[in-house]
Amino acid sequence: TPSIQLSYDFRDGALGWQAGFADYNPDANVNDGFQLRAEIRQLPSNIGSGTGFYFQGLNRSDDLFMFMKRRLTPADGIIAGQRYEIDYTLLIASNACTFCAGLGGHPGASVYLKAGAAPIEPIPYGARQEMNVDIGAQSRGGIAASVAGDIANGLGFDTARPYVSLTRTHRHTRQVTATASGELWLLAGTDSGFEGFTQLFYQRIDVTLV
């Protein structure tokens, strides 16, 4: 079976990716307490020109999952009932320093980047907005999302919190089988053990399905 290679450069907009937030209590988000945002936004000037897919959130639940998903169909080359191995290359921009103290966790090393896929649409549900697919918990991966690294950017403490572009390559630990209609969903996000404010840009996502 030939491989499928897909590239998404967020300088060109959202490109079919949808944002979401999970593992928090919406009823506790009074007065915008979690400060949740996800949008196409201009990149920081030191990163370059153009836009990225921006996420932010204050991890008051100590388990906030900020994610993006994209539906794939036969129009993308997906074959009904086919089992796929999935490789990711994620280009992100992070202002979470490596050599600095954290709050209930490290601002970079305790925010775990995850990527994977599922045959059904990943959706938060219930009182605590838990995911309907298995994403694991923080440093532990799950069936639908495995750990691709963290967002520590290699810098020391700086009050300006400069962004650094980081590349994370990852092979999802589970193979994923497309539905009988030839559908599956890509999934990427951050699972946080840092009890503070996280900001992140996704600049580009490349995916290979074999």
C-alpha positions, 0 to 999 in steps of 0.5 A, a space after each residue: 500500500 503506498 504511503 500517504 504524505 500530508 503537510 499542514 503549514 499554518 501560515 496558510 490558515 487552519 487547513 481543516 484543523 479544529 481546536 479543543 480543550 479537555 480534562 477541566 470542569 467548565 463550571 469552574 471556568 467562571 470569569 474566564 479562569 482558565 483563559 482558554 484561547 485557540 486561534 490562528 495568530 501572527 507568530 512572534 517577531 523573533 520566530 518569523 513572519 506569517 501565522 501559527 495555530 496558537 493555544 493558551 490555557 491556565 492549568 487550574 485542573 492540573 491536567 489540562 489537555 489542549 488539542 487539535 484534530 483533523 478529519 481524514 477521508 478517502 479524498 485524502 487517500 485513506 482506504 476503508 478498513 486499512 490499518 495505518 502506522 503514523 509518523 509525525 513531524 511537529 514544528 512548534 514555537 514554545 516560550 516554556 524555558 528549560 532551566 527555570 522553576 515551575 509551579 506544581 510541575 515544570 513549565 516545559 518538561 511537565 507539559 507533554 506533547 502528544 500525537 496520534 489518531 483515532 477512527 472516531 472523532 475525538 470529543 470532550 464529554 461530561 462534567 469534567 470534559 474527559 476525552 472519548 478516546 484514550 489519550 493517557 495521562 500527562 507523561 503516559 500515552 494512550 491508544 489515541 495519543 502517545 507522547 512525542 516529547 515536551 515543550 521545554 525550549 532549551 533556554 534559561 529564565 528570561 522575563 521576556 519569555 522568548 519563543 523558540 521553534 522546536 521540531 519533534 518527530 514521533 511515530 505513534 505507538 499504536 496502529 490505527 484502522 480506518 472506518 468502513 467509510 474510509 475515515 480517521 482523525 488525526 490528533 495532536 495536543 499538550 497534556 499538562 502537569 504544570 499548574 500554570 499558564 501555557 502558551 504555544 504555537 503550532 507552526 507546521 504538522 507533517 504526517 505520513 501514514 503507511 
